[in-house]
Amino acid sequence: MPLIGPGPDDPEYDNYDPAWRDQDTPFRRWLYERLKAAGSSCPADIAAGHAPTNRYHGLSDIDLDDLAALTDTTIEAVQAAHKADLVEWAREQQLRDHSDLAVLDADLDRIRHRS
């Protein structure tokens, strides 16, 4: 599938991280499960297209409408999953800045065991 807009090597593609295609996030898991339950033929691809970039660029009204329709849920359900993901991400960011390695280690164990 061709890229629409700037490619990963273009300067306009600020903050692009190729790991986004594979990064496991709560929103990505929620989206994948809802797409799968709704009978989507490509839930992993759709989830990869919207998560975790939702953390960096948010979700537009069009994204919300599309995802609600694709997941057979409501806009409010999509927003709630997105906001829960942002809360988790904020917590992860705080821990990265925390100097107490024991707290960080405990939280990394929590992150590793969530599924």
Number of C-alpha atoms within 10 A of each C-alpha: 3 5 7 6 9 11 12 14 9 10 10 11 12 10 9 15 11 9 9 15 16 13 13 14 18 19 25 25 16 18 26 22 17 21 24 16 12 15 13 15 10 11 20 18 11 17 22 18 14 20 27 24 17 18 17 11 9 16 18 10 10 9 15 19 16 14 24 20 14 19 23 15 15 15 17 12 15 23 16 13 17 23 16 14 21 20 12 14 15 13 12 16 11 10 17 12 9 12 9 10 11 10 12 17 12 11 15 13 11 11 12 9 8 7 9
